Amino acid sequence: MNNLKRLSDEECQNIRDQLFLKLNSDEAPFALNKDEEKFGPDDWAWLFLRMNKHYQFAYSNHPKAINEFKILEFVHEKDLCNIQPDLDEHCRRSFGLAAWLDYAQPILPKLKNEDDSWFAPLKAAIPEDHSRRTVSKEIYIRPLGPQSRKLDRYPYHLIEETPFGYRIRGLPSTSGHGFGGERGCIAFAVDCSVPPSGQITTLKKIAHKIRSILMDSDEQTDDELNETMILEIKSSENFNYMNFKIAGGAEDIVRDYEIVWRAVYLNVLGPITMQIEKILGEVKDVYQELQDDGFAKPSSLLRFKYNLVNSKDLDGLSRNGGNYLKCLVLIAQLHDQGFGNNQIAQIFDLCSESGKYKNTWREQLHNKIDKYIVEAKDMINGGYRLLIQTQKPDQNQS
């Protein structure tokens, strides 16, 4: 393709018709339409991941499942032809995706359970479970002895981890764990080497589910039960026997991975939202401290842009053209198809054939296409994970 020649109006329109996301009005071409306004972090993350060349190759070469009935627990039958189970966990480990999804499909299929997520592996809060492989690359062998307090066969709350999320299968009648063995106290481990918001969102959903089960057993809520606790792993009897040998954002200098994890405690019979907000604030502080100490990779999404940069026009009004992520997705698509910067500007109708711009933002975007190509590639090659970990964009803010 000649990426220098000027495209005809007909060529531009044909290309626009093939875009993953459709351009909006001339005033704000990257504004979200009604369907796109409903996109959450999962939807945006998938739009970038599906353009990842490593994912495309892995999808085309992964082991194919013989029996697909089990995955029907999570997805609708009409979508089954585009989905394959992750038999060897390569998909979740390498890409953070719960199952193999055909990258030709730009929109994520809806899941049966609204609390499930296609990117559940990237926001998994870790329950007490000595056999969990996604924390450690090795299976922990529990030491046996007359003084061991860890001889119980199952962890305190009976949680089944599925590829797409957690299922609460019930609670034991008694527990010695928690604040003095309090009923309703739960403990989870959080990876603080990555932005923790996604994990804490998962923890909040689990807490509400366990609370519901307890209340069905005639337990009563109590606003006084608002004590939370955050411990280093070595100080937590719930987790100090587990092997923490991986972490999502640990720098290479980290040799003992448990230093970037924290054990968090709350009581589901107390005010959950208040406790969650407190925990989130504290683990965010830990994440920042780990970055300051060089133990965790810095996040480029701490100051996330929802829209393109505002620019003031001659009429005194500020305009921006619309949504930042939508712009990145479309620039990435066109760049991948071989179009040059000026051709991309043409397709977006940024300027006239004589080089005049209707708005200041159009000129600035044209001049920054190279910059946005770099940012789009960063998102495609792993940056999409931060959308899940930070839970951005929030649907109420996009």
N, C-alpha and C positions, 0 to 999 in steps of 0.2 A: 504494500500500500504506500502511495505517495502521501506522506503526512505533512507536506508543505503546500499542496495545491488547495485553492479555495473550493469549498464544496458548494454545490448548487442548492437552491432553496428546497428542491424536491429531495435531494440527498439528505439534507439536514432533517427534514420532516420524517423521512423513512427511518433514520437513525433514532430520532426521538421516540418513535412508535415502538422501538425495540428495547428501550431502556428498562432496567429492572423496576425502577420507581419512576412514575410519570411526573414530568415537569408540570408545575402549577401555573398560575396566572403570570402574565408578563411582569406585573409589579413585584411579585415574589415567587420566582420559579421553583425555589427549593422549599417553599412552605409545604407543610404536611397536609395530605388530604385526610378525610375522616377515618379511613382505615389505618393510615400511618400514624395518626394521633394516638391510636390504641397500642402501638408498638411499645414493648418493654425492653429491658436489657437483653433478654434472650433473642428477640427478633432482630435487633441491630447486630448483636454478636454474630448471628448466623449469616447475615448479609455480607459480613466481612470474611468469616471463616470459609464460606463456600467458594471464595475466590482464591483460597490458599492452595498453591500448586502441590504442596506436600499432602494436604488433605485429599485433593482430587486423585492423586496417585494411590494413596492408601485406600481410599474408597473403592477404587477400581480393582484392587488386588487383595482385599481382606477376605478371610475365610467366610464362605457362605453358609448360612444356617439351613439345616434340613427341615427342622420343625420350627415354625414361626408362631405357634399358638400362644406361647408364653408372653410374647411381646404385646399380644392383644389385650392384656390387662391394662396397658398404658395408652395405646393408640387406637384410633378408630379403624375399622376394617377397610374403609375406603382408601386409607392412606398407606395400607400395608405394602403395596407394591413398591413404594419408594423408600422403605425402611428395612434395615437388617440389624439383628441383635449384635452386640459387641462381644463375640464369643471369647476372645483372648484378652479383653480389656485394653487393647491397643488404642481404641478410639478415645476412651475416657482418659487414659494416661497421657496420650500425646496431644489430644485436642480439647479435652475437657467436655466432650459431648457424650451423652448417655447411650446413643446408638448410632449406627451408620445411616446417614440420610443422603439421598441423591442430591449432589450439588447442583444439578440442573434445576432444582426446585428453589426459587428465591424466598418463598414464604414458609415459615415453620408450620407444620401441621399442628392443629390443636390437640392437646392431650386430654384424656378422659377426666383426670383428677386436676382441678384447678391449682392445687398446691404443688403439683409435680413440675419439673423443669427439664428442658432439654440439656441444660448445662448444670444439672445438679452436682456433678463431680467437682465443679469449681466453687461451690458454696456449701460444701458439706461440713456441718458441725459434727465433731467426732464423739460418739457415745463411748462409754467404757466398754471395751471389747478387746480382749487380749489377742483375738485371732484376726483382727482387721488388717488386711493386706495393703490397703491404700494409705495407711500411716507408715507402715514398715515394709521393706522389701523382704523381710524374713518373718516367718511365723513364730510368735512368742510361745515358748513352752513354759507353762505355769509351774513354778517349783512347788513341790508337795512337802508338807511337814506339819507336825502337830500344832505349831504356833501360827501357821499361815491363816490370815484373815481372808484370803482370796480363793477359798476352796468351793465357793458357790459356783454352780454350773453356768449360770447366766448372769449378765450384768443386772443392775437394779431395775431399770425400766426396760421392758422387753420391746426392743425396737428392731424391726427388720429393715435393713437397707436394701433398696431396689435401685436399679440404674437411674431411675427418674426421681427418686425421693425416698422418704422414710414412711414406713407403716407402723403404727402403734398396735401391737398385738395383745396388749393387756399389761397389768401390773402385778407383781408379787404382793402377797398380803402384808408382809413386813419387810423392813429394811433397816440395816444398821448404818447406812450412809447418810450424808447430809449434815446439817447443823444439828448436832445432838440427836441424829436419827429422826429428824422431823419428817412427817408424812408430806409428800409433795415436793421435797427438795430434789433437784436434778443437777447433774454435773456433765459438762461437755468440754472437750478440748477444742481450742480455736487456734488456727495458724495465723500468727501475728506478723509473719514475714510478707503478707499480702494485705491489701486493704480489706478490713474485716466485715464490712457492712453486709455482704452477701451471706456470710456464715451466720451472722447475728439475725438476719432475716429468717434463715432456716430455723435457728434456735427458737425464735419467737413462735413460729408455726408449730413446732413440736411441743412447746410449752402449752399452747392453747389446746392441742389435741389431748395431752396427758391430763390437763385440768378438766376437760370434758369427761374423760373416763372416770376420774376420781369423783367428780360431782354426781355422776350416774351411780356411784357406789355410796352416795349419801355423805360424802365429805363436804365440809363447809369452807367457803372462802373467808379470808381474814386479811383486812388491809394492813394489819400490824406485821404480817409476814413479808416484809420488804427488805430483808437482809440479803445482800449479794456478797459474793466473795470471788476474787480473782487470785489465783496462786500460780507460782512457777510449777512446772511439771514435777520437779523433784520433791516439792513440798506437798503434793496431792496424793493421798492414799488411793484415790480412784484411778490415777493415771501413772504413778511413778513406776509401775511394773511393766508398762507397755513400751514397745520400741518405737521411738519417733526418729526415723532415719531418712525422712524426706520432708521437704517444705516447699511451698509454691514459689516463694520469692527470696529465698535465702541466698546471700552472696557466697562466692566460692570460699571465702575465708572461714565460713562456719563449718566446724567439724562436729560439734555436738548439737544436733538439730533440736533437741528438746528445749534449748534456750530461746528459740523463737516461737514456741508454743506456750499457751496459757490454759490452765483449767479454770472454767468459769462455773459458778454456782448460782442458782436462783430457786425460789419456791413458787411452783405453779399455782398454789392456792392463795398467794399474795397478789398484789397489783402487778401484773405481768408487764404492762407497757412501761411503768415507772422503773421497774428493775432492768428491763431491756435497754432503756435509754441510758441508764447509769452504766451498765456493762459496756454498751457501744462506745460511750465516751472514754471509758478507761482503756479498752483494748485499742482504740484509735491512738491514745497516748502511747501505749506500748509500741504500736507500729511505728509511730514517729520517732520514738527513742531508738528503736532498732535501726531505722534509717540513719539517724544522727550518728550512731556508733558504727555504721558501715556493715551491719549484719543483714539488712534487708534492702532490696532494690527500690529506688524511689519510684513513685507513681506519677505518670504524666497526666493523670486525670483527676488530681486533687482539686484543680480549678477547671472543672469541665465546662466546655462551651456548648450551650444548647443551640445558639444561632450563630450565623456568620457575624463578623465584626460590623457594628453600626458605623455608617459614614454619613456626614451631613451634606445635603445637596444645596444648590443655590437658592432654593425656596425656603431654606432654613430647617427643613425636616430631615430627620435621621432615618435611614433605611438600611436593611441588611440583606435582603434577598431570600431569607428563610433559614431552614435548618442546616446546621453544620454537618451532622452525620449523613444526611441525605446527599448533600453536596459531595462529601468524600466518597460515598458509595458510587455515585454516578461518574465522578472523575476517574475513579479506579477502573470502572467498567470500560470507559472510553479509552483510557490509556492502555489497558490490556488488549483492546481491539486494534491498537496501532495508530490511533489518531494523535496528531500533534497538538501542541498547546493552542495554536490559533484556530485549529479545526474544532477543538473542544469549546473554545470561546464562541465560535460560530454556532455550534449546536445549542449552546446555552443562550444564544442571542445576546451576548454581552455588548457587542458594538456593531455599528453599521459597516457597510463595505468601505466607506470613506474613513473609518477609524474613529467615529464619534460615539460617545457613551451617553446613554440616557440618564444614568445615575452614577454617583461616585463609587458606590460599592461594586458596580460592574467592572469599572476600571481597576479597582484594587484586587478584585478576584482574578481578573485576567493576568495581572502582574504577579499573582501569587500561585498560579496553577502548579508550578514546579514544587513549591512548598507543600501544597495540598496533596500532590502525588506522593511525596515522601511520607506525609502523615497517614495517607490511606494505606500505603504499603506497610507501615508500622502496625496499623490496626489489623491488616490481613495476616501478618506474620506473627501474631501473638497478642497484639494490643487489645484485641476483642475480649480477652480474658478479663481485662480491667473493667469492662462494662458490667460483667457479672459480679466481680469482686466488690466493686463500688456501688452496684445497683443503680447505675446511671445509664441512660437518662431516666429519671423518675417520670412516670406517665403524667403526673400532675404538673410537671415543669417543662416538658418537651414542647 
